[in-house]
Amino acid sequence: MNEIHRVLVPGGMLLASTPAFPHPQAFQDPTHVNIITDKTHEYFCGDAPYARRYGFKGSFRAERVAFDLGKNVYDRQASSLKKALRNFHRRWFKGGQPHLTWELVAEK
């Protein structure tokens, strides 16, 4: 997160999508060292982020943090209706939305 903050200009946005707890995809890839939850971003946001205790030097503002389909994150041109229908279908017919989408804005 330090490196992401370093390369973003103030006001620059991090757009990330990652498998997150409680969905099994968060655990199945053995390269996933840290488990992400819907609250993990809070460690990096605000005037005095908790992650500073671990060496994080920046600060982000959370613009949006929500469970979503990875496809919706990267298909930015799709209409809101199309994204809503994808989410509905995934949530009710295929076992939920495995990815957490972060839209974090770099602060000074």
Residue frames relative to the residue before (quaternion, step in Angstrom):
aa qw qx qy qz dx dy dz
M 1.0000 0.0000 0.0000 0.0000 0.00 0.00 0.00
N 0.5751 0.5703 -0.3797 0.4470 3.58 1.14 -0.56
E 0.6870 0.4820 -0.2929 0.4582 3.57 0.85 -0.94
I 0.6197 0.5263 -0.3461 0.4681 3.60 0.99 -0.73
H 0.6727 0.4864 -0.2995 0.4703 3.58 0.86 -0.92
R 0.6401 0.5526 -0.3270 0.4217 3.59 0.96 -0.83
V 0.7517 0.4086 -0.2323 0.4626 3.61 0.87 -0.87
L 0.6174 0.5224 -0.3598 0.4653 3.60 1.21 -0.22
V 0.4073 -0.6574 0.5668 0.2843 3.57 -1.06 0.73
P 0.6176 -0.5085 0.4045 0.4432 3.64 -1.12 0.39
G 0.7629 0.2847 -0.2562 0.5209 3.56 -0.79 1.07
G 0.5120 0.6320 -0.4224 0.4000 3.59 1.29 -0.14
M 0.3229 -0.7808 0.5119 0.1553 3.55 -1.06 0.73
L 0.2681 -0.6931 0.6494 0.1614 3.50 -1.18 0.84
L 0.0490 -0.7600 0.6480 0.0101 3.56 -0.83 1.02
A 0.0985 0.8084 -0.5664 0.1263 3.56 -0.43 1.23
S 0.0666 -0.7613 0.6440 0.0362 3.52 -1.19 0.66
T 0.0911 0.8087 -0.5690 0.1183 3.55 -0.69 1.09
P 0.5477 -0.5683 0.4712 0.3936 3.60 -1.10 0.52
A 0.0702 -0.8308 0.5520 -0.0125 3.57 -0.90 0.89
F 0.6127 -0.5300 0.4518 0.3735 3.51 -1.30 0.50
P 0.6222 -0.1356 -0.7697 -0.0449 1.74 -2.02 1.44
H 0.4098 0.7331 -0.4709 0.2701 3.61 1.18 0.14
P 0.5704 -0.6383 0.3965 0.3316 3.61 -0.92 0.87
Q 0.5749 0.6012 -0.3933 0.3915 3.64 1.06 -0.54
A 0.5706 0.5947 -0.3828 0.4173 3.59 1.17 -0.45
F 0.7531 0.3895 -0.1905 0.4947 3.58 1.17 -0.59
Q 0.6251 0.6198 -0.3505 0.3199 3.61 1.03 -0.65
D 0.6717 0.4561 -0.3080 0.4959 3.63 1.07 -0.56
P 0.3754 -0.7695 0.4653 0.2246 3.63 -0.48 1.12
T 0.6057 0.5533 -0.3725 0.4338 3.63 1.21 -0.20
H 0.5304 0.6033 -0.4269 0.4152 3.61 1.23 -0.12
V 0.1984 -0.8219 0.5292 0.0715 3.54 -0.22 1.32
N 0.7808 0.1951 -0.0966 0.5857 3.59 0.99 -0.84
I 0.3569 -0.7128 0.5627 0.2189 3.55 -1.01 0.81
I 0.2757 -0.7583 0.5757 0.1323 3.57 -0.90 1.01
T 0.0861 -0.7665 0.6339 0.0571 3.56 -1.07 0.79
D 0.6716 -0.4925 0.3602 0.4203 3.57 -1.29 0.02
K 0.6880 0.4458 -0.2829 0.4978 3.61 1.27 0.03
T 0.4297 0.7377 -0.4457 0.2692 3.62 1.23 -0.23
H 0.6229 0.5732 -0.3460 0.4046 3.60 0.95 -0.82
E 0.5705 0.6236 -0.3800 0.3759 3.61 1.11 -0.61
Y 0.5744 0.5945 -0.3747 0.4198 3.61 1.17 -0.48
F 0.7608 0.3766 -0.1773 0.4979 3.58 1.16 -0.58
C 0.6632 0.5195 -0.2859 0.4566 3.60 1.27 -0.03
G 0.7019 0.4738 -0.3533 0.3976 3.54 -1.28 0.51
D 0.7188 -0.4584 0.3241 0.4100 3.53 -1.36 0.04
A 0.7896 0.1007 -0.0419 0.6038 3.57 1.08 -0.72
P 0.1391 -0.8362 0.5250 0.0768 3.60 0.37 1.21
Y 0.5675 -0.6224 0.4297 0.3255 3.55 -1.02 0.87
A 0.6124 0.5851 -0.3458 0.4038 3.61 1.09 -0.72
R 0.4848 0.6488 -0.4523 0.3735 3.64 1.18 -0.16
R 0.5776 0.5854 -0.3715 0.4310 3.57 1.17 -0.52
Y 0.7375 0.3763 -0.2003 0.5239 3.57 1.24 -0.49
G 0.7073 -0.4966 0.2557 0.4333 3.58 1.20 0.42
F 0.4576 0.6587 -0.4735 0.3640 3.61 1.21 0.08
K 0.2275 -0.8290 0.5040 0.0835 3.57 -0.78 1.04
G 0.6820 0.5144 -0.2859 0.4341 3.62 1.20 -0.31
S 0.2445 -0.7236 0.6092 0.2135 3.49 -1.31 -0.52
F 0.1215 -0.7772 0.6151 0.0538 3.54 -1.06 0.84
R 0.2598 -0.6911 0.6419 0.2069 3.51 -1.37 0.31
A 0.3746 -0.7316 0.5239 0.2237 3.58 -0.80 1.00
E 0.2274 -0.7688 0.5887 0.1031 3.54 -0.65 1.17
R 0.7677 -0.1415 0.1296 0.6114 3.56 1.01 -0.90
V 0.0526 0.7493 -0.6587 0.0438 3.54 -1.04 0.89
A 0.2518 0.7756 -0.5334 0.2250 3.57 -0.48 1.18
F 0.5048 -0.5848 0.5233 0.3597 3.53 -1.25 0.44
D 0.0874 0.7825 -0.5995 0.1441 3.52 -0.88 1.02
L 0.5259 -0.5751 0.4956 0.3835 3.53 -1.28 0.04
G 0.5602 -0.6100 0.4394 0.3478 3.55 -0.96 0.79
K 0.6182 0.5619 -0.3428 0.4297 3.57 1.03 -0.76
N 0.6420 0.5295 -0.3291 0.4462 3.61 1.02 -0.72
V 0.6230 0.5566 -0.3398 0.4320 3.57 1.06 -0.70
Y 0.7757 0.3666 -0.1840 0.4796 3.54 0.86 -0.97
D 0.6465 0.4477 -0.3154 0.5312 3.59 1.29 -0.17
R 0.0481 -0.8636 0.5019 -0.0006 3.57 0.66 1.17
Q 0.6567 0.5302 -0.3149 0.4341 3.62 1.15 -0.50
A 0.5111 0.6532 -0.4268 0.3605 3.61 1.20 -0.29
S 0.5382 -0.6297 0.4549 0.3269 3.54 -1.10 0.69
S 0.6333 -0.5275 0.4039 0.3968 3.56 -1.25 0.43
L 0.6243 0.5403 -0.3390 0.4509 3.59 1.03 -0.74
K 0.6550 0.5089 -0.3157 0.4608 3.58 0.90 -0.90
K 0.6587 0.4991 -0.3072 0.4718 3.59 0.96 -0.84
A 0.6443 0.5201 -0.3195 0.4608 3.59 0.97 -0.84
L 0.6567 0.5010 -0.3130 0.4688 3.59 0.98 -0.80
R 0.6172 0.5282 -0.3420 0.4722 3.61 1.02 -0.74
N 0.6724 0.5035 -0.2959 0.4547 3.57 0.88 -0.96
F 0.6430 0.5231 -0.3183 0.4601 3.57 0.94 -0.91
H 0.6699 0.5025 -0.2994 0.4573 3.57 0.84 -0.99
R 0.6821 0.4850 -0.2942 0.4615 3.59 0.85 -0.92
R 0.6677 0.5216 -0.3055 0.4345 3.58 0.91 -0.94
W 0.8027 0.3464 -0.1584 0.4588 3.59 0.76 -1.02
F 0.7973 0.3178 -0.1651 0.4859 3.61 1.06 -0.54
K 0.7927 0.2963 -0.1589 0.5085 3.61 1.12 -0.33
G 0.7040 -0.5439 0.2694 0.3688 3.59 1.04 0.62
G 0.7354 -0.4524 0.2380 0.4448 3.59 1.11 0.47
Q 0.5255 -0.6150 0.4964 0.3150 3.49 -1.39 0.09
P 0.2750 -0.8296 0.4644 0.1429 3.57 -0.33 1.20
H 0.7343 0.4445 -0.2357 0.4558 3.60 1.11 -0.51
L 0.2561 -0.7177 0.6280 0.1581 3.49 -1.20 0.74
T 0.2134 -0.7764 0.5848 0.0982 3.55 -0.83 1.03
W 0.1262 -0.7657 0.6287 0.0492 3.54 -0.95 1.00
E 0.0050 -0.7210 0.6925 0.0238 3.51 -1.06 0.85
L 0.0588 0.8144 -0.5660 0.1137 3.55 -0.16 1.35
V 0.2525 -0.7655 0.5781 0.1262 3.56 -0.94 0.94
A 0.4311 -0.7068 0.5036 0.2469 3.58 -0.86 1.02
E 0.2449 -0.7351 0.6171 0.1369 3.54 -0.94 0.97
K 0.7437 -0.4183 0.2804 0.4397 3.62 -1.27 0.16
